[in-house]
Amino acid sequence: MRPSIVILATLALSQTACFSLYVPGVRQGNLVTTETIKEVKIGMTRNQVRFVLGTPLISDPFHKDRWDYYYRFKANSEKGTSIREHVIIHFEGDKVARIEQTGVPSEKTVLTDKG
């Protein structure tokens, strides 16, 4: 009777190896959605921008009047969902002069993402 229990246990454990484990998606950087970037206006101060968007991921010592916000999301699924965004805030003195953005998702996209 003992050998049959060992065989059954071995078979049960070997079958669980056939199923993949859930691996959560990887989020890196500052999430800036279209809704939050609309709150940043030309003429806002650095402190106001920091309050709305958070501390920038990169503060380049060679470009003191530029803040870069990067965000990357990579889902570990078969669909291979991937979001990349880059927002650049340009300052003149202490005020926002220009805003550049690429690949910024809407808040709805981020909330419905299964990552």
Protein Blocks (a to p, Z undefined) as FASTA:
>chain_A
ZZmmmmmmmmmmmmmmmpccddddddedjdddfklmmmpcghiafklmmmmnopafbdcf
klmmbccddddddddbfkopacddddddddehjacfbdcdehiacfklmmmpcZZ
